[in-house]
Amino acid sequence: MKKLKTIPHFKTEAEERAFWSRVDSTEYVDYSKAQRWVFPNLKLSSVPITIRLPESLIMRAKLRAHQQDIPYQSLIKQWIFKGTALG
């Protein structure tokens, strides 16, 4: 069995992120002992809805979303949050 290295103590999340991005985690963690966890009571932070919109508005949203390199549904959510229909 391979001897695992000790995981260092990190002062910040950024320091920990940098560490894990440059090392091989299998040298620090025995994944054969990992346990599967299920969180059945987690709830989505948003609720799916159905809404009918004019096709022209959807096409405009898709065009602007493409220009901003974001999903068009995310852009529509931004518009609703800001309270504007045309973005």
N, C-alpha and C positions, 0 to 999 in steps of 0.2 A: 504494500500500500504506500502510495506517495505521501510524503510529509508536506502538509500545507503550510504556506507562509502566513504569518500573522497580519491581519488587516490593521493598518495604522489608525490612529485616532485623528480625526479631521476637525479643524477649527471652523471651517465653513462648508456649505454645500458646494460652492465653486471649487474648493480645494478637493473635495471628494469626487466631484464630476471629472475634474482633470486627471485624478489618479486612475479612476476606472476606465477612462478613455485611452490610457496609454499602456495598461497592463493586461495580461491574460487572466481573466477571473478564475479560470480553472486551477490556477496556482494558489488561490486563496479560499476557494469554496468547493466543497465536495457535493456536487449536484446529484450524486446517487442517493443522498440522504434527504433530498428535497421532498417536501410534502405538498400535496395539492390542496389548496384552500378555495372554498366557494363562499361568496358573499351574496346570498339570495335576496337580501333586503335592501340592496343598494338601489336607489331610484335615479332615473335620468334627471339631469338638471333642466331639461326642456321637455315639452309635451308635443308630440306630433299632431298637427291639425291638417284639415283639408280646406283649401280656400280657392275659389274660382276667380281667376284674374284674366283680364283681356290678354290675348296672345301678343299684342303689340307691347304691352308692359313687360311681359316675360322676356320677349326678344330684346327689349331695351336693357333689361336687367342683365341678361346673359352677355350682351355686348360690353356693358360697363364693367361687369365682373371680370370678363376676359382681359380688358384693358388694365384692371387692377390686380390681375392674377390671383383671384379668389373665387371660391364657388359662388354661383349666382344666388343660391338660397341664403348663404351667409350675407351677401349684399342686401338682399330683401329684408333680412332680420335687422341689419343696420338701419335701413330706411325706416322700418317700423319703430325701432327704438328711438330714432331721432325725430319721429313724427312727420316725416316728409314722404310724399308718395313718389316723387320723381328722383330722389337722391340728390 
